Amino acid sequence: MADGSVSHAHQAMQPPELQAHQAEFGFFMLAVIVLAIMGLIVLAALWGTFLDKHEHNHAKVRDVMLAGLALAACMEILFVFSDLANLWVLVISLVADIWGALDALLRYPAASGKAFVVKQLTLHFLKTVAWAMGYKSYARHGCKFILVLFYNLWGMPVTYIMSLPLDTRECVPKSDNHNVDISRRLWHLTWSAHERRQCLQTCKRWWYRRLSSASEYSGLARKAICAASPVYRRRFQKGSRCV
């Protein structure tokens, strides 16, 4: 009873303007949360439509998710260097992004074991707690925290789970080397010249595929590629595609 009396007395001592401001802020944050939930639903619907068109094109789905992860990481870096969160939050976020999200996308669509799931859940939990504890200005920049919460922390896992193939035969890794933790990959890259050459060749093939795709949809990109790459210039000239 004494605590209740003190609380009512404290509220009575507050100026009416302050109480009104607190009420407005509460309603505003509630509206932001509702809009964020609606945005997450729209994102899931658009992602579902994209998956319906490219259900079996795992490389394309992976590329889109990698672009989303890069955007999320850039957003986190921007928020930290804008002094909205502590630097240690960024450290934990990047560890979770690289060892967790990036590792999952590099293995995609392979289904990994229980240890993989436990690792992902643990990193995601640590990242969520880090942002909740290390965010500096809820009052002034609460909307940005909601953006991080719904897009980076919840939106990315939702899109990944939705993209997993329903056919379990498509979840089998191409080889044992494909379903390896990213920490082991980095270790092998550090100490094995063969692994570095193989990684370089894989990156080149990926880059060439992206260049070919860009040249098919954009004449400007085709001209730029022809000017920058002698190999592609010869290929395009053979097909009379360079102008």
N, C-alpha and C positions, 0 to 999 in steps of 0.2 A: 504494500500500500504506500509506504514511504517513497519507494522508487517511482511509482506512478504519479504521486503528487509532485515530486521534483520534476518529472518529465513535463507534466502539464504546466507547471510554473515556468519552466524554461521556454516552452512554446509561447506562453503568454507574454514573456519578456521580449520575444523577437519582434522587430518592426513588421507591420503588415506588408510593406514593400518586399522585405526579404522572404516572407512566407509565400507571397505571390510569385516571386522569382523562382523559388524552389519548386513550386507547383508547376509553373510553366516549363521548367527544365525537365521535370519528371515526365510530363506529357510529351515533350519534344523527343526525349530519349525513347519513350514507348513507341512513338510514331516511327522513329528511325529503325527500331528493332523490327517492327511489323513490315516496313518497306524492305529491310534486309532479308527477312524470311521470304517475302514475295519474290525478291530478286533471285534468291537461291533456288526457289521453285522454278522460276523462268529459266535460269541457267541449266537446271537439270533437264527441263523439257527440251531446250535447244540442243543440249548434249545428246539426249536420247534420239532426237531426229538425225543428228550427225552420225550416230552409231548405227542407226538403221540403214543409212546409205553406204557406210564403210565398215560394215560389221566384220568382214573378213580381211580387211586391209589393215593389218596390225601395225605396219610401219607408219602409215598415215596417222592412225590414232595415237601412236606413241609420239610422233613429232608434234602434234597439237598439244598433248599433255606436257611435253618438254617445254614448249613455248609458254604454256601457262605457269609452269614451275619457275621459269626464268623471270616472268613478270612478277610473280609473287615474291621471289627473292629480291628483286629490284625495289619493290614496294617496301619490304622490311628494311633494307639498307637505307632508303630515303627517309623512313620514319625515324630510324635511330639517329642518323646524322642531322635530322631536323630537331633533335633534342626532345623527341616525344617519348623515347624509351631509353633505358640504360644500355650501355655498350655490351654488357654481358648477355642481354637478351638476344642481341644479334648473333653472338657467338653460339649460343644454344640453338637458335633458329637455323643458322647455316649448317651446323652439325646435323640437325634433324633433316634439313632439306637435302643434304648430300648423302649422308649415310642411310637416310630413310627413304625419302621420296625419289631421289635420283636413282638409288639402288633398285627400287621397285620398278621404275620405268625402264631401266636397262635390262631387267629380266623379263619384262612384259612380253607376251602374255603368259609366261611360264608361272605355274602355281608352285610356290615355295612352301616349305614345311612349317611346322608349328613354331620353330625358333624364329623364322622370318616374321610371322604374325606377331609374336611376343615382342620382337624388336621394334616393329612398326608402331604397335600400341604404346610401348614405353616411350619412344621418342616423341610421339604425338602428344602424349600426356605431359611430358617435360616441357615441350614447346608451349603448350597451352598455359601451364602454370607460370612459365617464364614471362609470357606476355601479360598475364593477369597481375603478377607481382611487380614487374619491371616497367609497366607503362606509367608515365609520369603525370599526365594531365587528363584525367577523366572529365573534369568539369569543362575545360576549354576545348578539348579535342576528342570528346567521347565518340563522335561519329566515325572518326578514323579508326578508333579501336574496334568498333562494331564491324567496320569494313575488313580489318585484319581477321577478326574472329570468324566472320561468316564466309569470307572468300578463302583466305590462306589456311585457316585452321580446320574448317569444316567443308568448304567447297571442294578443295583438291582431293581429299579422301573419297568424297561422294562420287566425283567424276571417275576416279580410278576404279572403284568398286563397280560402278555401272558399266565400265568398259571391259570387264573380265568376260571372256567368251562363255556362253552357256554350254557349248560342247566341250566336255572335259578333254577330248582328244587334241583340241587346239591349245590346251594349257601345258602340254608336254614341252620341255625345253628342247631346242634344236640339238644341243650337245651338253655334256657336263660342264664345259667351259662357259656356256651361256648362263647357267644358273649358279653363279659364284658371287659371293658377297663382294661389294665394291671395295671394301678394305683389303681383301686379298688381291683384287685386280690392281689396286694402286701399289701394293707391295711388289707384285710381279713386274709392273711397269718400271718400278724404281730399280730393280736388280737384274732384270732380264732384257737383253738387247733384242732378242727374238720377239718378246711380247711387245716391245716398243715399236718394232717394224710392223708387226701385225696390226697393232692399234692404229698406226699411221695409215696403213692401207685401208683399213675399215673407215677411217675418217675421210679419206680421199673419195672412196666409193660413195659414202653418204653425201659428200659435198657435190660430187658430179651428178648424182640423182636429183639433188635440189636444183642445180643449175639447169638440168634438162627440163624439169617441171616448170621452172620459172620462164624458160624460153618458149614453152608451149602456150603460155597464157599472156605473155607481155612482149610486144614488139620492141619496146624500149629496153627491157631486160635482155632480149636476144642480141640487140646491137651492142650493149655493154659487155655481154659475155664474149661476143665475137672479138671485141676490141681488146679484152683482157686475157683471153685464153687462146693461144695458137692451136691447141688440140681441138677445142670446140669450134674454132673458126673453120678448120679444115673439114670437120664433120658437117657443119651447117652448110658449107659451100658445096659439098658433095650432094646434099639434098636440096640445094638451091633455096636455103632458108635464110641465109644472111643477106641483108639488103643494104 
